[in-house]
Amino acid sequence: MNDTIRNTDLTRSTLLQAAYCEIHRQGFQGASIASILESTQLTKGALYHHFPTKRLLGLAVIDEVIAPAIDRLILQPVRESASPVAALLETLQKLPARIGEENLLLGCPLNNLMQEMSPLDEEFRHRLEQILQNWRHVLQLAFETGQLQGEIRTDVDCQAAALFVQSAWEGCISVTKTMQSMPAFESCVRQLCGYIRSLMVCHV
């Protein structure tokens, strides 16, 4: 890779990370291009070379920042574990350490954008729903694997359980954001973990 390509990739990555932070704090509609440029010390020309419109920048943040982060922090530990139900419980309990209290209090970037942009832009809604579908699929496979391993009860509807866990998970973070309270998050997570354990053959 020559220096020009390397610098181009670095510029694009820098812009995406700065845009992600700005959108997470201000929302997509409230995000300021001027603030993004100020934080990166890049020019407007550099931004528009990679992202001709703010909308395209927002869609790229979804695809290239938010989706990979959710996969790395939430889905990969469950997907790659030989005991995915145990990995799911551990992931939930360790979420503050993995993403940081400040990020939790800002709300889930996926959910923030869903609430803001899904009613306004069909392409935003579609990209966000793709992330949700992948997340539900990993949860459903975790519960189905748990059934095969004799951990999850055979009467559990794994698809419905996956949808509920995902919805409750996002709800935990939304409540935390609104209340600005980590104890609220911890309480919600305990209840959610209790629900997951209630699906198991022997409650633990």
Stockholm file with secondary structure:
# STOCKHOLM 1.0

chainA/1-204         MNDTIRNTDLTRSTLLQAAYCEIHRQGFQGASIASILESTQLTKGALYHHFPTKRLLGLAVIDEVIAPAIDRLILQPVRESASPVAALLETLQKLPARIGEENLLLGCPLNNLMQEMSPLDEEFRHRLEQILQNWRHVLQLAFETGQLQGEIRTDVDCQAAALFVQSAWEGCISVTKTMQSMPAFESCVRQLCGYIRSLMVCHV
#=GR chainA/1-204 SS CCHHHHHHHHHHHHHHHHHHHHHHHHCTTTCCHHHHHHHHTCCHHHHHHHCSSHHHHHHHHIIIIIHHHHIIIIIHHHHTCSSHHHHHHHHHHTHHHHHCHHHHHHCCHHHHHHHHHTTTCHHHHHHHHHHHHHHHHHHHHHHHHHHHTTCBCTTCCHHHHHHHHHHHHHHHHHHHHHHTCHHHHHHHHHHHHHHHHHTBSSCC
#=GC SS_cons         CCHHHHHHHHHHHHHHHHHHHHHHHHCTTTCCHHHHHHHHTCCHHHHHHHCSSHHHHHHHHIIIIIHHHHIIIIIHHHHTCSSHHHHHHHHHHTHHHHHCHHHHHHCCHHHHHHHHHTTTCHHHHHHHHHHHHHHHHHHHHHHHHHHHTTCBCTTCCHHHHHHHHHHHHHHHHHHHHHHTCHHHHHHHHHHHHHHHHHTBSSCC
//
